Amino acid sequence: MATNIFGRSRRRLTLLYAIIMVLFLAVLIFTVRSTMEWAITSEQARELLDTAHDVSDVQEYIAGHPGSIPDETPEYKSSNDRLFFYVFDEDGRLVNFARASFRIEPFILDQIAAWQSAEDEVVVFTQGGQKPRPTKLMMTSKVIRLGDGVQTVYVGKDITALYYGLEKATYALAVTGVLMLIIALVIAHLLSGRAMIPLKTAYEKQRQFAADASHELRTPLAVVMASADLLENDPSIQSPFLKQVIADVRDEVKKMTKLVSDLLLVARSDNQALKLKPSKFDFAAVIGQTVRLMAPLAEQKQIKIVADNLPRTIVHADEAKLKQLVLIFVDNAVKYTPTGGQVTVQLLPADKGQVRFSVQDTGIGIAPADQEKIFDRFYRVDKARSREMGGNGLGLAIAQELVKLYNGHIGIQSALGEGTTFTISLHLPGK
Ligand code: ADP
């Protein structure tokens, strides 16, 4: 149980850390990508606007020097072959250009024909259906006002490589991030394990203390019990008052002995120190014995215990522990059933190493909200009633530990005021 708590806390811590790390990583990748995109596109846009400006200067120069020899004309030369421009006059005639690649030129001319954007506005077009990937073009336009007319320059650039470079960088960033995340999680798991060490030590000390204390208490309690027995049988004590005092002492010591041995069992189960002493026996006989043990108490409350026709079920298990297990359920059934009720114990035949038995009562029942909690240590639905019945709230917690030893399961069906049925399945090897 203790190892479960620590294991669970460790997994939860690691998971929480993982979620935080994933969030951080997502924000980081998103921010880096957006920043890179912004930096690249703003630089590209600036280059386009500068080029548009240069081209319009050239056009103005040509218009101002009509006689100049073409060779002397300061043409705009693109230093970058991905950059292109087309200049049209107001009649739609192409008057100057630096051509784009023939692959994308028709697409560019289509975009120019359908141009909607304002002057100096930078837009990105995607030409789908291109292999191996769609082409991305960034374009802008500028109107050149000459003395005798108006020209429009369209400048653009193929930014496909830049765009996919950015994609690749993002992808590489994400892969590195995920690798880092895995390393961080392994470290987190190791560190959370380390953080658990002092807690584990403290828990272990406390458990050891409970085990030692209950173990040490057993001897003095046995001595007190033996002394009370002696006094009870001493013929020289005749006073009814003293006899009552001795009987009360015996009762209390008996309760305390039970509490102490329950505590010891719980402390040992924490340490997985419960040792099994298996032997072969008939489980039906064990149930029969337990029922007989409870018979006097049941009779006092006029409760009928029905445990007939139990099929012979030979198992190989720890007899004392199974007896204790059956006793916990039958004892509870009798304790929490009012006078005149009935308790029924049934044993289903062993099937594939699974033995099932049920203890049904017509008692007070357990509210749905309490049905899980009753297996917690010291949990009692009605403390006063349980104490009055000699309960300490450890019975079902112990039952669960015992059932765990046999990889079993406890099922519960209950309705307030009508009764409760506990069904216990155990993986017990057969003959
Ligand atoms: P206790 O020593 O108090 O009986 P248990 O661990 O055996 O401790 O049971 C825990 C609580 O579960 C009891 O205090 C009681 O409130 C409830 N309980 C257990 N068995 C039954 C039952 N058969 N019918 C009604 N309530 C029950």
Boltz pocket constraint, residues with backbone or C-beta under 6 A from the ligand:
constraints:
  - pocket:
      binder: B
      contacts: [[A, 328], [A, 329], [A, 332], [A, 333], [A, 335], [A, 336], [A, 361], [A, 363], [A, 364], [A, 365], [A, 366], [A, 374], [A, 375], [A, 376], [A, 379], [A, 380], [A, 381], [A, 382], [A, 386], [A, 387], [A, 390], [A, 391], [A, 392], [A, 393], [A, 394], [A, 395], [A, 396], [A, 397], [A, 420]]
      max_distance: 6.0
